Amino acid sequence: MKDLLTLSEVSTFLKVPKSTIYKLARERRLPGHKVGKHWRFVREEIEAWVQNAGAEEPLVGAGSGNGSRDRFSLN
């Protein structure tokens, strides 16, 4: 049987707020399954997502290289 994690456990594992986990799961950017009104996450899917996240999406705050500034920029 696959190891299931709760939203709180994923939040702790990824070290991000629960609200971020809700948002990412709702937007289908984080693999999760809704069971009734509760979210459940397969540990292997979350671990694979962490390993592949850099290849699929740009890092938050990463500049586009054209000198533009965003709210995460230190320039």
N, C-alpha and C positions, 0 to 999 in steps of 0.2 A: 504494500500500500504506500502511496506517495505521502510524503510529509507535508501537511497543510499548516500554513501560518495565518495568524489573524492579522488584522490591520495594525494593531499595536506592535506585534512582533516584527512585522516588516518595517515599521517606523523605527524601531530600535535597531534592527539589523542595518538599515540604510543610513541611520543617524539623521533623519529628516523628520519634520513635523508630520503628524497624522493628516493635517489638511493637505499637505503636498501629496501624500499617498492617495487620498481620496481623489484629488484632481487628476493625477496621472492615470489612475485606474479608470475613472469616468471617461477620460479622453482616449482610453485604450492605448496609452503610451507605456503602461506598465501592465504586464500580464497578470490578470486576476479574474476571479469568478465570483459573481454575486449569488449568494444563497439566501433567498428571502431578502431581508434588508441588510444582511451582513456580507462583507467581503471576505473571501478566502484566497490564499495565494499558495501555489505549489513551490516549495523551496527550490527545487531544481530549475524551475522557470525563472524565478527571481535571480538566482545565481547566474544563469545564462544571460539574462537581461543585463546584469551588472557587467559581465565580461564583454558584451557586444555593444553596450550603450555608446561608447565613444565612436564606433564605426558607423552608427546609424544616424546620430544627431549631433550637431555642433554643440560644444560646451556652452553653457549659459555664460554670457559675458565675453565670449571669445570674439574678438574684433574681426571684421571682414577683411582687414588688411589694407583698406583704402583710407585709413586715417579718421574714419568716422568715430564718434564718441557715443557711448550709450551709458545708461545709468549705472552699469557695473564697472565702467572704465575708471582707471586710476589716473588717466592722462587728462 
